[in-house]
């Protein structure tokens, strides 16, 4: 039997726990689903010194091997990250020991990935020069400022540039690891792994880090929050501002001012954004026709659907479906 692929996760004191354990769990479950007769993955954690390693959450890990003892034969090199929140602002942690080691170790790996703020370590080692990359949206601006030669995009869940991968924050490390499983063993195993982990969906890399409803969280008893939940359940209906204002028993002027103060958006802008997000999900997960999607989401017509996609995403619904449709969805209809 072919030997399992060797996955090394480079870590350091104060590393984000999920950056290490998340991908490790994905590769472990994928290996178990493959069964003992097929090559899966062997995961090792490497740090400046083997042994106990503290994390940002206070939970201790054990590094299997010292960085300088990793040696050859690394298939996948993952670089975990961390963010320092102690100074009242978010700062990516750039461990110089790991960054220096990467300059020597990364060229020998088949593929390399910066997990969350780990992208800053790849950049510090010169690995991202001239490449597109992403990272946690909280530190993306600093990554771009510190490394002008890197084409930083703060929006995608993950970005692949040849053998170099980067991903957004926290749970996006799971999406990146699942994409690697799909590359190695096919989409079916990646989806089975996602299901085993009770993940809602194995998300494609080009999807946004931001969900419109989640990005506008409000107190649970807030009237606007209740209205936003109601909007989600009535997207297919005609929802002019007057109807929304009447729901809260307010004048249109007072309602519009209150909604913008609570959400940072006008009611019409918010409604279009939520409808776009619903249309994206239908394109990804179903074979609904474009007229059907326009009707289901309240966008009304295929022309409006196209306009919203062009204005907000710079693409067409058909192209979006082609790029991001889940393998579980049946063949799409476009008429």
Secondary structure, 3 states (H helix, E strand, C coil): CCCCEEEEEECCCCECHHHHHHHHHHHHHHHHHHCCCCCCEEEEEEECCCEEEEECCCCEEEECEEHHHCCCCCCEEEECCCEECCCCCCEECCCHHHHHHHHHHHHHCCEEEECCCHHHHHHHCCCCCCCEECCCCCCHHHHHHHCCCCEECCCECEEEECCEEEECCCCHHHHHHHHHHHHHHCHHHHHHHHHHCCCCCCCCCCCECCCHHHHCCCCCCCHHHHHHHHHHHCCCCCCCHHHHHHHCCCCHHHHHHHHHHHHCCCHHHHHHHHHHHHHHHHHHHCCCCHHHHHHHCCCCCHHHHHHHHHHHHCCCHHHHHHHHCCCCCCCCCCC
